[in-house]
Amino acid sequence: MLIKNIIMNNFRQFKGKQKLEFSTDSDKNVTVLLGDNTFGKTTILQAFNWCLYGVADFPKDSNPDFLLNLEVANEQAGIQQKCEVSVELILEHKDTEYIVLRKQAYIDRAYGSWNALNSQLLVSYKENGITKQVREGEEKNIINAILPQSLSGYFFFDTERVSDISTRKDLSEAVRGLLGLAAVGNARKHLGARTQKTTAIGQWNGSLDSSGDERAKEAQETISRETDKIETLKSEIENAERELENLNNQKEKIAEILRDNQSTAELQRQKQTLEGTLEKEKKELEDANKNFLKFFSSNTVSYLALPLVDQAQEVLVNAHVDDRGIRDMTEASIRDIIKRGRCICGAQIVGPESGGLGNDAYQHIIDELNYVLPAHLGTAIMSFKELMDTECRNMAQFYQTIEQMYKNIQKHRDTIAKIEDDIARIEESIFGKENMSSYEADMNRIKADIKRMHDKKERCNRDIGACESAIDSAQKVYDGLVSASDRNKRLIIYLAYAERICKWIDDTYVEKELEMRSRLQEKVNNIFARMYHGERRVQIDNQYHVTLFAQMNGKEVITGESEGLKRVKNFAFIAGLVDLAKEKASLGKKNEAITWDNEAYPLVMDAPFSNADETHIKNISGVLPEVANQVIMFVMEKDWQYAQSVMDVRVGKYCTLKKYSESHTEIES
């Protein structure tokens, strides 16, 4: 995405039509707009947001909803007089030029009392040199396809008014969208599940004909009931996770107080390390328990049948096995061969009805009646013994596997117990020191609450596993009962393919997101190291929140952040996102991966160097033009003098703001 220009007409202090052109040169990809405070830099940034999304965020004390230029409003005042505010953006996205125009009419109802009408949004594009209008009602969809509104705050960036971008709640979804993973998530939602009737899979499942079969209906009801249970349990898990996040935040605050106020700092650091290891062990124990239950559930029937197998083998040890018969041959089969008059080997069979005792072939096949049930048990016993031998071999493997899994669970339990003992000893040694007893009590209470939440999550996960087993069993019954008609067979094939795709997405999506987050963290750390003149490390959590760690006495600890440091962290994070977004995205393993091209985005920033010192300004200026395909910055002269020596070679356009009054600013090239 490249922004070519913006045209503002009577928008706030920009009286009349004001046009600002931006550099689209790949080498000189920086546009600099110089202006002091109150000259209108923030207004231009908000003009982008208003044009694209109909939202402009101005201070409450500046009449934020009134966009019409005040001088124009005074000059044109008069009953039923009309004025218009508009902003037009021309941009290029995936080799197509788009023109986005938003305009809003104002009517003077009583001399000087202007009322705003609803704004109008028009989007057009050029195709083979011909301008075409986007169909009415599709404008917002086109704009969100170019740059989703949830991502706009990361690229139209008001540095002075956003203290810490990495604490936003919507960060996870926004980052997934930027990195191309949102489309995969949307595809998964579209496919849905059998119990979600409005999804593709739900509609196919609902089209299966199960009329007249009560068992199929019962199976469907079971699937629906257990799925509802799963959704409820998942909701409980989400609530528990939110509570855990809140409790962990409280825990961290108290831990910081303890670190700052206790003399046994080394013990506290050991305790933190042990707590991190403990969480990891608990997660691994949780996974090991799930795997144990899943494996045992899959082999429950064989396990419960083992005593019967042992009894059967004892009986069969002394059983006489005469295996002269043909395996799986029955009396009915032999009678059918005689009736047909020809053996499967081709020999003709002549029975006694033709006179005499019948021919040799007839006599031989009659002899076989002596070796089939119920006259003869030898062959059946032999087959049953082989079945028991196979079952015993399977159970031997079952015991080996279950024993190994149990040992793994016990190993984690022992490790957890040891770590908890070590933590308990440390807590005992620091409890009550330096007036920290109340904080220690709060910490113990929070830990108990955290344990309760973890227990709740574990219980819910167990219940989900039981529900999934019930659904799986009911689904097999249902599929077997409704597969009779050709139409149902086709629908079952569609469902099988769709559910296989869902499983593939579920298996690879989480893995891909972990990979992307790891790569993002690596990029952000590399960029942060280039921007920051100190020794700190960036860590990005599951919600894409950023934490800075510093080295202290050979250990990594979380420390406070100045406003300047937050600016550097924010820029490193955004630059890492932009840099990663430019790369080709993929999902799946190498030999079966789906790949797609992501879009490079511009950075439009108001006061980018606010609260940053000279060194950081220079460092930031060197990185931004490298990672972004276009940089547009509105900056004060005093800040630009530090950046100019580094960034000047990348500047393609310079503009300045000239302020004539509080309500009249013009752009000068």
C-alpha positions as CSV (number, residue, x, y, z in Angstrom):
1,M,0.0,0.0,0.0
2,L,1.3,3.4,-1.0
3,I,-0.4,6.8,-0.2
4,K,0.0,9.2,-3.1
5,N,-1.7,12.3,-1.7
6,I,-4.4,13.7,0.6
7,I,-6.7,16.7,-0.2
8,M,-8.5,18.4,2.6
9,N,-11.3,20.9,2.1
10,N,-12.3,23.1,5.0
11,F,-11.2,20.3,7.4
12,R,-10.7,21.9,10.8
13,Q,-8.0,24.6,10.5
14,F,-7.2,23.8,6.9
15,K,-9.3,26.4,5.1
16,G,-10.2,25.8,1.5
17,K,-8.6,23.0,-0.5
18,Q,-5.2,21.9,0.8
19,K,-3.2,19.2,-1.0
20,L,-0.3,17.2,0.5
21,E,1.6,15.0,-1.8
22,F,3.8,12.1,-0.5
23,S,6.9,10.5,-1.9
24,T,6.3,7.1,-3.5
25,D,10.0,6.6,-4.5
26,S,11.3,3.2,-3.2
27,D,14.7,4.7,-2.5
28,K,13.6,8.1,-1.2
29,N,10.5,6.8,0.6
30,V,10.3,9.5,3.3
31,T,8.0,12.5,3.4
32,V,8.6,15.1,6.1
33,L,6.1,17.7,7.1
34,L,7.5,20.3,9.5
35,G,5.4,22.3,11.9
36,D,5.3,23.4,15.5
37,N,2.7,22.6,18.1
38,T,-0.9,23.7,17.3
39,F,0.0,24.1,13.6
40,G,-2.2,21.2,12.5
41,K,0.0,18.1,12.4
42,T,-2.4,16.0,14.5
43,T,-5.3,17.3,12.4
44,I,-3.8,15.8,9.2
45,L,-3.3,12.5,10.9
46,Q,-7.0,12.5,12.0
47,A,-7.9,13.4,8.4
48,F,-6.6,10.0,7.3
49,N,-8.8,8.3,9.9
50,W,-11.9,10.3,9.1
51,C,-11.6,9.8,5.4
52,L,-11.1,6.0,5.7
53,Y,-13.2,5.1,8.7
54,G,-15.4,8.1,9.5
55,V,-13.7,8.6,12.9
56,A,-11.7,11.7,14.1
57,D,-10.2,11.8,17.6
58,F,-9.7,15.4,18.8
59,P,-9.4,16.7,22.4
60,K,-12.6,17.2,24.2
61,D,-11.9,20.9,24.8
62,S,-11.6,21.7,21.0
63,N,-15.2,20.9,20.0
64,P,-14.1,17.5,18.6
65,D,-17.3,16.7,16.6
66,F,-17.3,20.0,14.6
67,L,-15.0,19.5,11.6
68,L,-16.0,22.6,9.5
69,N,-13.3,25.3,9.4
70,L,-14.3,28.1,11.8
71,E,-13.4,31.0,9.5
72,V,-15.5,29.4,6.7
73,A,-18.4,28.9,9.2
74,N,-18.3,32.6,10.2
75,E,-17.9,33.9,6.6
76,Q,-20.8,31.7,5.3
77,A,-23.1,32.1,8.2
78,G,-26.8,32.6,7.4
79,I,-30.0,30.7,7.8
80,Q,-30.1,27.6,5.5
81,Q,-26.6,28.3,4.2
82,K,-24.6,25.2,3.3
83,C,-20.9,24.3,3.6
84,E,-19.0,21.2,2.9
85,V,-16.1,19.4,4.6
86,S,-14.2,16.8,2.6
87,V,-11.1,14.7,2.6
88,E,-9.8,12.7,-0.4
89,L,-7.1,10.1,-0.3
90,I,-5.4,8.6,-3.4
91,L,-3.6,5.4,-2.7
92,E,-2.2,2.4,-4.5
93,H,-2.9,-1.2,-3.2
94,K,-1.8,-4.3,-5.1
95,D,-1.1,-2.4,-8.3
96,T,-4.6,-0.7,-8.3
97,E,-5.1,3.0,-7.7
98,Y,-8.0,3.8,-5.3
99,I,-9.7,7.2,-4.7
100,V,-11.4,7.5,-1.3
101,L,-13.5,10.5,-0.7
102,R,-15.5,11.3,2.4
103,K,-17.6,14.5,2.5
104,Q,-20.0,16.0,5.1
105,A,-22.5,18.8,4.6
106,Y,-23.2,21.4,7.2
107,I,-26.4,23.5,7.3
108,D,-26.8,26.7,9.3
109,R,-30.2,26.3,11.1
110,A,-30.0,29.7,12.8
111,Y,-27.4,32.3,12.2
112,G,-24.1,30.7,13.2
113,S,-25.7,27.5,14.5
114,W,-24.3,24.8,12.1
115,N,-25.7,21.3,12.1
116,A,-23.7,18.4,10.5
117,L,-25.5,15.9,8.2
118,N,-24.4,12.3,7.9
119,S,-21.1,12.0,6.0
120,Q,-20.9,10.3,2.6
121,L,-18.2,7.8,1.5
122,L,-17.3,7.3,-2.1
123,V,-14.7,4.9,-3.3
124,S,-13.5,4.5,-6.9
125,Y,-10.6,2.8,-8.6
126,K,-8.8,2.8,-11.9
127,E,-8.9,-0.2,-14.2
128,N,-7.1,0.1,-17.6
129,G,-7.1,3.9,-17.3
130,I,-10.8,4.0,-16.7
131,T,-12.2,5.2,-13.3
132,K,-14.9,2.9,-12.0
133,Q,-17.1,3.5,-8.9
134,V,-17.3,0.9,-6.2
135,R,-20.8,-0.4,-5.8
136,E,-22.8,1.4,-3.1
137,G,-22.7,-0.4,0.2
138,E,-19.3,-2.1,-0.6
139,E,-17.1,0.9,0.2
140,K,-16.3,-0.1,3.8
141,N,-15.5,-3.6,2.8
142,I,-13.1,-2.4,0.2
143,I,-11.3,0.0,2.7
144,N,-11.1,-2.8,5.3
145,A,-9.7,-5.1,2.7
146,I,-7.0,-2.5,2.0
147,L,-6.2,-1.7,5.6
148,P,-8.5,-3.1,8.4
149,Q,-9.7,-0.4,10.9
150,S,-8.4,-2.6,13.7
151,L,-4.8,-2.2,12.3
152,S,-5.0,1.5,11.4
153,G,-3.8,2.6,14.8
154,Y,-0.5,0.9,14.2
155,F,0.2,2.8,10.9
156,F,-1.6,6.2,11.5
157,F,0.3,6.7,14.8
158,D,0.0,9.6,17.1
159,T,3.1,9.2,19.2
160,E,2.3,11.9,21.8
161,R,-1.2,10.5,22.6
162,V,-0.4,6.8,22.6
163,S,1.7,6.0,25.7
164,D,2.3,2.3,25.1
165,I,0.8,0.6,22.0
166,S,1.8,-2.9,23.2
167,T,-0.8,-2.9,26.1
168,R,-3.8,-2.7,23.8
169,K,-6.4,-5.4,24.4
170,D,-7.0,-6.0,20.7
171,L,-3.4,-6.6,19.9
172,S,-3.7,-10.4,19.3
173,E,-6.4,-10.2,16.6
174,A,-4.8,-7.1,15.0
175,V,-1.4,-8.8,14.7
176,R,-2.9,-11.9,13.3
177,G,-4.6,-9.8,10.7
178,L,-1.4,-8.0,9.8
179,L,0.6,-11.2,9.4
180,G,-2.1,-12.8,7.2
181,L,-3.3,-15.3,9.8
182,A,-6.8,-13.7,10.2
183,A,-7.9,-15.0,6.8
184,V,-7.1,-18.5,7.9
185,G,-9.0,-18.0,11.1
186,N,-12.0,-16.7,9.1
187,A,-11.9,-19.7,6.9
188,R,-12.0,-21.9,9.9
189,K,-15.0,-20.0,11.3
190,H,-16.7,-20.3,7.9
191,L,-16.3,-24.1,8.0
192,G,-17.5,-24.3,11.6
193,A,-18.8,-27.5,13.1
194,R,-21.8,-29.8,12.8
195,T,-23.6,-28.2,15.7
196,Q,-23.1,-24.7,14.3
197,K,-26.1,-24.7,12.0
198,T,-25.2,-21.5,10.0
199,T,-21.7,-22.7,9.1
200,A,-20.8,-24.7,6.0
201,I,-20.3,-28.0,8.0
202,G,-23.4,-27.3,10.0
203,Q,-25.6,-26.8,6.9
204,W,-24.3,-30.0,5.3
205,N,-24.9,-31.9,8.5
206,G,-28.4,-30.5,8.7
207,S,-29.1,-31.6,5.2
208,L,-28.4,-35.3,6.0
209,D,-31.7,-37.3,5.9
210,S,-32.1,-39.2,9.2
211,S,-35.9,-39.4,9.1
212,G,-37.5,-42.5,10.5
213,D,-34.5,-43.6,12.5
214,E,-34.8,-42.9,16.2
215,R,-31.2,-44.0,16.9
216,A,-29.9,-41.4,14.5
217,K,-32.0,-38.7,16.2
218,E,-30.7,-39.8,19.6
219,A,-27.1,-39.6,18.3
220,Q,-27.7,-36.1,16.9
221,E,-29.2,-35.0,20.2
222,T,-26.1,-36.4,22.1
223,I,-23.8,-34.6,19.7
224,S,-25.7,-31.3,20.2
225,R,-25.9,-31.7,24.0
226,E,-22.2,-32.6,24.4
227,T,-21.2,-29.8,22.1
228,D,-23.1,-27.3,24.1
229,K,-21.4,-28.6,27.2
230,I,-18.0,-28.1,25.5
231,E,-18.8,-24.5,24.6
232,T,-19.9,-23.9,28.2
233,L,-16.6,-25.5,29.5
234,K,-14.5,-23.5,27.0
235,S,-16.2,-20.3,28.3
236,E,-15.3,-21.3,31.8
237,I,-11.7,-21.8,30.8
238,E,-11.6,-18.4,29.1
239,N,-13.0,-16.8,32.3
240,A,-10.4,-18.7,34.3
241,E,-7.6,-17.5,32.0
242,R,-8.8,-13.9,32.4
243,E,-8.9,-14.3,36.1
244,L,-5.4,-15.9,36.0
245,E,-4.1,-13.0,34.0
246,N,-5.5,-10.6,36.6
247,L,-4.1,-12.7,39.5
248,N,-0.7,-12.9,37.8
249,N,-0.6,-9.1,37.3
250,Q,-1.4,-8.7,41.0
251,K,1.2,-11.3,41.8
252,E,3.8,-9.4,39.7
253,K,3.1,-6.1,41.4
254,I,3.5,-7.6,44.9
255,A,6.6,-9.5,43.8
256,E,8.1,-6.1,42.6
257,I,7.4,-4.6,46.0
258,L,9.1,-7.6,47.7
259,R,12.1,-7.3,45.3
260,D,12.5,-3.6,46.1
261,N,12.1,-4.0,49.9
262,Q,13.7,-7.2,51.0
263,S,17.4,-7.8,51.8
264,T,17.3,-11.4,50.5
265,A,17.2,-10.3,46.8
266,E,19.1,-13.3,45.6
267,L,16.6,-15.6,47.2
268,Q,13.8,-13.7,45.5
269,R,15.4,-14.1,42.1
270,Q,15.8,-17.8,42.8
271,K,12.1,-18.0,43.7
272,Q,11.1,-16.2,40.5
273,T,13.2,-18.7,38.4
274,L,11.7,-21.6,40.2
275,E,8.1,-20.2,39.7
276,G,8.8,-20.0,36.0
277,T,10.1,-23.6,35.9
278,L,7.1,-24.6,38.0
279,E,4.6,-23.2,35.5
280,K,6.4,-25.0,32.7
281,E,6.3,-28.3,34.6
282,K,2.6,-27.9,35.4
283,K,1.8,-27.2,31.8
284,E,3.8,-30.3,30.8
285,L,2.0,-32.3,33.5
286,E,-1.3,-31.1,32.2
287,D,-0.4,-32.2,28.7
288,A,0.9,-35.6,30.0
289,N,-2.4,-36.2,31.9
290,K,-4.4,-35.4,28.8
291,N,-2.3,-37.8,26.7
292,F,-2.6,-40.5,29.4
293,L,-6.4,-40.2,29.6
294,K,-6.8,-40.0,25.8
295,F,-4.6,-43.2,25.3
296,F,-6.4,-45.1,28.1
297,S,-9.8,-44.1,26.8
298,S,-8.9,-45.4,23.4
299,N,-8.0,-48.8,24.8
300,T,-10.5,-49.1,27.7
301,V,-12.4,-52.1,26.1
302,S,-9.2,-54.2,25.6
303,Y,-8.0,-53.4,29.2
304,L,-11.3,-54.4,30.8
305,A,-11.5,-57.6,28.7
306,L,-8.0,-58.7,29.8
307,P,-9.3,-61.0,32.7
308,L,-11.6,-62.7,30.3
309,V,-8.7,-63.2,27.8
310,D,-6.6,-64.8,30.5
311,Q,-9.5,-67.2,31.4
312,A,-10.0,-68.0,27.8
313,Q,-6.3,-68.8,27.3
314,E,-6.3,-71.2,30.3
315,V,-9.2,-73.1,28.8
316,L,-7.7,-73.2,25.4
317,V,-4.3,-74.5,26.6
318,N,-5.6,-78.1,26.9
319,A,-8.1,-77.8,24.1
320,H,-7.7,-80.3,21.2
321,V,-7.2,-78.4,18.0
322,D,-7.8,-80.2,14.8
323,D,-7.3,-77.8,12.0
324,R,-8.1,-80.1,9.1
325,G,-11.1,-78.0,8.2
326,I,-11.2,-75.0,5.9
327,R,-10.9,-71.7,7.9
328,D,-14.2,-69.8,8.0
329,M,-16.1,-72.5,6.1
330,T,-19.7,-73.2,7.2
331,E,-22.2,-76.0,6.6
332,A,-24.4,-73.6,4.6
333,S,-21.5,-72.8,2.3
334,I,-20.9,-76.5,1.6
335,R,-24.6,-77.2,1.0
336,D,-24.6,-74.3,-1.5
337,I,-21.6,-75.8,-3.4
338,I,-23.3,-79.2,-3.6
339,K,-26.5,-77.5,-4.8
340,R,-24.6,-75.6,-7.5
341,G,-23.1,-79.0,-8.7
342,R,-19.6,-77.7,-9.3
343,C,-16.7,-77.2,-6.8
344,I,-14.8,-73.9,-6.6
345,C,-11.9,-75.9,-8.1
346,G,-14.0,-76.6,-11.2
347,A,-14.7,-80.3,-10.5
348,Q,-18.3,-81.5,-11.2
349,I,-20.3,-82.7,-8.2
350,V,-22.7,-85.6,-8.7
351,G,-24.9,-86.5,-5.8
352,P,-26.7,-89.7,-4.8
353,E,-29.9,-88.5,-6.4
354,S,-28.3,-89.6,-9.7
355,G,-28.0,-93.1,-8.4
356,G,-25.4,-94.7,-6.2
357,L,-23.4,-92.8,-3.5
358,G,-22.3,-89.9,-5.7
359,N,-18.9,-89.3,-7.3
360,D,-15.6,-88.8,-5.6
361,A,-15.9,-85.0,-5.6
362,Y,-19.3,-85.3,-3.8
363,Q,-17.8,-87.7,-1.2
364,H,-14.8,-85.4,-0.5
365,I,-17.0,-82.4,0.0
366,I,-19.4,-84.3,2.2
367,D,-16.4,-85.3,4.4
368,E,-15.7,-81.6,5.0
369,L,-19.1,-81.4,6.9
370,N,-17.3,-83.3,9.7
371,Y,-14.9,-80.4,10.2
372,V,-17.4,-77.4,10.4
373,L,-19.6,-76.2,13.2
374,P,-21.5,-77.5,15.0
375,A,-20.0,-81.0,14.2
376,H,-16.4,-79.9,14.7
377,L,-14.9,-77.2,16.9
378,G,-11.2,-77.6,16.0
379,T,-10.9,-74.9,13.3
380,A,-12.9,-72.4,15.4
381,I,-10.8,-73.0,18.4
382,M,-7.6,-72.5,16.4
383,S,-8.9,-69.2,15.0
384,F,-9.9,-68.0,18.5
385,K,-6.5,-68.9,19.9
386,E,-4.8,-66.8,17.2
387,L,-7.2,-64.0,18.0
388,M,-6.3,-64.3,21.7
389,D,-2.5,-64.3,20.9
390,T,-2.9,-61.1,18.9
391,E,-4.9,-59.5,21.7
392,C,-2.2,-60.4,24.2
393,R,0.5,-58.9,22.0
394,N,-1.5,-55.7,21.8
395,M,-2.0,-55.6,25.5
396,A,1.7,-56.1,26.1
397,Q,2.3,-53.0,24.0
398,F,-0.5,-51.2,25.8
399,Y,1.2,-52.0,29.2
400,Q,4.6,-50.8,28.0
401,T,3.1,-47.5,26.7
402,I,0.9,-46.8,29.7
403,E,3.8,-47.6,32.1
404,Q,6.0,-45.1,30.2
405,M,3.3,-42.5,30.2
406,Y,2.7,-43.0,33.9
407,K,6.4,-42.7,34.7
408,N,6.5,-39.5,32.8
409,I,3.5,-38.1,34.8
410,Q,5.2,-39.2,38.0
411,K,8.5,-37.6,37.0
412,H,6.7,-34.3,36.5
413,R,4.8,-34.7,39.8
414,D,8.1,-35.3,41.6
415,T,9.8,-32.4,39.9
416,I,6.8,-30.1,40.8
417,A,6.9,-31.3,44.4
418,K,10.6,-30.6,44.7
419,I,10.2,-27.2,43.1
420,E,7.3,-26.3,45.4
421,D,9.4,-27.5,48.4
422,D,12.3,-25.2,47.3
423,I,9.9,-22.3,46.8
424,A,8.3,-23.0,50.2
425,R,11.7,-22.9,51.9
426,I,12.6,-19.6,50.2
427,E,9.2,-18.1,51.2
428,E,9.6,-19.2,54.8
429,S,13.0,-17.5,54.9
430,I,11.7,-14.2,53.6
431,F,8.3,-14.1,55.3
432,G,7.8,-11.1,57.5
433,K,11.1,-9.5,56.9
434,E,11.3,-5.7,56.5
435,N,7.6,-5.3,57.2
436,M,6.6,-7.4,54.2
437,S,4.3,-9.8,56.1
438,S,1.1,-8.3,54.6
439,Y,2.5,-8.5,51.1
440,E,3.5,-12.1,51.7
441,A,0.0,-12.9,53.0
442,D,-1.5,-11.3,49.9
443,M,1.0,-13.3,47.7
444,N,-0.1,-16.6,49.4
445,R,-3.7,-15.7,48.9
446,I,-3.2,-15.0,45.3
447,K,-1.2,-18.2,44.8
448,A,-4.1,-20.1,46.3
449,D,-6.5,-18.4,43.9
450,I,-4.1,-19.2,41.0
451,K,-4.0,-22.8,42.0
452,R,-7.8,-22.8,42.2
453,M,-8.0,-21.4,38.7
454,H,-5.5,-24.0,37.4
455,D,-7.5,-26.8,39.0
456,K,-10.7,-25.4,37.4
457,K,-9.0,-25.3,34.0
458,E,-7.8,-28.9,34.5
459,R,-11.2,-30.1,35.5
460,C,-12.8,-28.4,32.5
461,N,-10.3,-29.9,30.2
462,R,-11.0,-33.4,31.6
463,D,-14.7,-32.8,31.1
464,I,-14.1,-31.6,27.5
465,G,-12.2,-34.8,26.8
466,A,-15.2,-36.8,28.1
467,C,-17.6,-34.8,25.9
468,E,-15.4,-35.2,22.9
469,S,-15.4,-39.0,23.4
470,A,-19.2,-39.0,23.6
471,I,-19.4,-36.9,20.5
472,D,-17.0,-39.2,18.6
473,S,-19.0,-42.3,19.5
474,A,-22.4,-40.7,18.7
475,Q,-21.0,-39.4,15.4
476,K,-19.9,-42.9,14.3
477,V,-23.4,-44.2,15.1
478,Y,-25.0,-41.3,13.2
479,D,-22.8,-41.6,10.2
480,G,-23.4,-45.3,10.0
481,L,-27.2,-44.8,10.1
482,V,-27.5,-42.0,7.6
483,S,-25.1,-43.2,4.9
484,A,-27.7,-45.2,3.0
485,S,-28.8,-42.7,0.3
486,D,-26.6,-41.4,-2.5
487,R,-27.2,-37.9,-1.4
488,N,-26.2,-38.6,2.1
489,K,-23.1,-40.4,0.9
490,R,-22.1,-37.2,-1.0
491,L,-22.8,-35.0,2.0
492,I,-20.8,-37.4,4.2
493,I,-17.8,-37.1,1.8
494,Y,-18.2,-33.3,1.9
495,L,-18.2,-33.3,5.7
496,A,-15.2,-35.6,5.8
497,Y,-13.2,-33.3,3.6
498,A,-14.3,-30.2,5.4
499,E,-13.6,-31.7,8.9
500,R,-10.2,-32.9,7.7
501,I,-9.4,-29.3,6.5
502,C,-10.6,-28.0,9.9
503,K,-8.3,-30.5,11.7
504,W,-5.4,-29.4,9.5
505,I,-6.0,-25.8,10.3
506,D,-6.4,-26.5,14.0
507,D,-3.2,-28.5,14.0
508,T,-1.1,-26.0,12.0
509,Y,-2.6,-22.6,13.0
510,V,-1.3,-22.7,16.6
511,E,2.1,-23.9,15.4
512,K,2.2,-21.2,12.8
513,E,1.3,-18.5,15.3
514,L,4.0,-19.6,17.7
515,E,6.5,-19.5,14.8
516,M,5.3,-16.0,13.7
517,R,5.5,-14.7,17.3
518,S,9.0,-16.1,17.7
519,R,10.1,-14.5,14.4
520,L,8.4,-11.3,15.4
521,Q,10.2,-11.3,18.8
522,E,13.5,-11.9,17.0
523,K,12.9,-9.0,14.6
524,V,11.8,-6.7,17.4
525,N,14.9,-7.5,19.4
526,N,17.2,-6.9,16.5
527,I,15.5,-3.5,15.7
528,F,15.4,-2.6,19.4
529,A,19.1,-3.3,19.7
530,R,19.7,-0.9,16.8
531,M,17.5,1.8,18.2
532,Y,18.4,1.7,21.9
533,H,21.8,2.5,23.3
534,G,21.7,0.1,26.3
535,E,21.4,-3.6,27.2
536,R,17.8,-4.7,27.3
537,R,15.9,-7.6,25.8
538,V,12.3,-7.7,24.5
539,Q,9.9,-10.5,25.3
540,I,6.5,-10.9,23.6
541,D,3.8,-12.9,25.3
542,N,0.8,-14.8,23.9
543,Q,-1.3,-11.6,23.7
544,Y,1.6,-9.8,21.9
545,H,2.3,-7.6,24.9
546,V,5.9,-6.4,25.1
547,T,8.0,-6.6,28.3
548,L,11.5,-5.3,28.6
549,F,14.1,-7.1,30.6
550,A,17.4,-5.7,31.9
551,Q,20.5,-7.5,33.3
552,M,21.1,-7.0,37.0
553,N,23.7,-9.0,38.9
554,G,23.8,-11.6,36.2
555,K,20.0,-12.0,36.2
556,E,17.2,-10.7,33.9
557,V,14.7,-8.5,35.8
558,I,11.8,-6.3,34.8
559,T,12.5,-2.6,35.4
560,G,10.6,0.6,35.1
561,E,10.3,2.4,31.7
562,S,10.8,6.1,31.0
563,E,8.6,7.7,28.4
564,G,11.5,7.9,26.1
565,L,12.2,4.2,26.5
566,K,8.5,3.4,25.8
567,R,8.8,5.3,22.6
568,V,11.7,3.3,21.5
569,K,10.0,0.0,22.4
570,N,6.9,1.1,20.5
571,F,8.8,1.9,17.4
572,A,10.8,-1.3,17.6
573,F,7.5,-3.3,17.9
574,I,5.8,-1.5,15.0
575,A,8.9,-1.7,12.8
576,G,9.1,-5.4,13.5
577,L,5.5,-5.9,12.6
578,V,5.9,-4.0,9.4
579,D,9.1,-5.8,8.5
580,L,7.5,-9.2,9.1
581,A,4.3,-8.3,7.2
582,K,6.3,-7.7,4.0
583,E,7.4,-11.4,3.9
584,K,5.5,-14.1,2.1
585,A,3.1,-15.9,4.5
586,S,2.6,-19.6,4.6
587,L,0.6,-22.2,6.6
588,G,1.5,-25.9,6.9
589,K,4.5,-28.0,6.4
590,K,7.0,-27.3,3.6
591,N,5.7,-30.0,1.3
592,E,2.0,-29.1,1.7
593,A,2.2,-25.5,2.7
594,I,-0.2,-22.9,1.5
595,T,1.5,-19.6,0.7
596,W,0.3,-16.0,0.0
597,D,1.7,-12.6,-0.4
598,N,1.2,-10.1,2.3
599,E,1.0,-6.3,1.7
600,A,3.6,-3.8,2.7
601,Y,2.2,-0.9,4.7
602,P,3.2,2.7,5.2
603,L,3.9,4.4,8.5
604,V,2.2,7.8,9.0
605,M,3.4,9.3,12.3
606,D,2.7,12.4,14.2
607,A,5.5,13.6,16.5
608,P,7.5,10.4,16.1
609,F,10.5,11.7,18.2
610,S,8.5,13.0,21.2
611,N,10.3,12.3,24.5
612,A,13.3,10.7,22.7
613,D,16.8,11.9,23.2
614,E,19.3,12.8,20.4
615,T,20.9,9.4,20.2
616,H,17.5,7.5,20.0
617,I,16.2,9.9,17.4
618,K,19.1,9.2,15.1
619,N,18.9,5.4,15.7
620,I,15.1,5.4,15.0
621,S,15.7,7.5,11.9
622,G,18.1,5.0,10.5
623,V,15.7,2.0,10.9
624,L,12.3,3.2,9.9
625,P,13.0,3.9,6.2
626,E,14.5,0.4,5.9
627,V,11.6,-1.6,7.2
628,A,8.6,0.4,5.9
629,N,8.0,0.9,2.2
630,Q,6.8,4.5,2.9
631,V,7.4,6.8,5.9
632,I,5.3,9.9,6.3
633,M,6.1,12.0,9.4
634,F,4.8,15.2,10.9
635,V,7.6,16.6,13.0
636,M,8.8,19.7,14.9
637,E,11.8,21.5,13.6
638,K,13.7,21.1,16.9
639,D,13.3,17.3,16.6
640,W,14.0,17.1,12.9
641,Q,17.5,18.6,13.3
642,Y,18.7,15.4,15.0
643,A,17.1,13.1,12.5
644,Q,18.0,15.0,9.4
645,S,21.7,14.0,9.4
646,V,20.7,10.3,9.2
647,M,17.4,10.4,7.3
648,D,18.0,13.2,4.8
649,V,19.3,10.9,2.0
650,R,15.9,9.0,2.2
651,V,13.7,12.1,2.0
652,G,11.7,12.4,-1.2
653,K,9.5,15.3,-0.3
654,Y,9.6,18.2,2.2
655,C,6.6,20.3,3.2
656,T,6.0,22.9,5.9
657,L,2.9,24.2,7.8
658,K,2.3,27.9,7.9
659,K,-0.1,29.1,10.6
660,Y,-2.0,32.3,9.9
661,S,-4.4,32.1,12.8
662,E,-5.8,29.5,15.3
663,S,-8.3,28.5,12.6
664,H,-6.2,28.9,9.4
665,T,-3.2,26.8,8.5
666,E,-1.8,26.2,5.0
667,I,0.5,23.6,3.6
668,E,3.5,24.9,1.7
669,S,5.7,22.6,-0.5
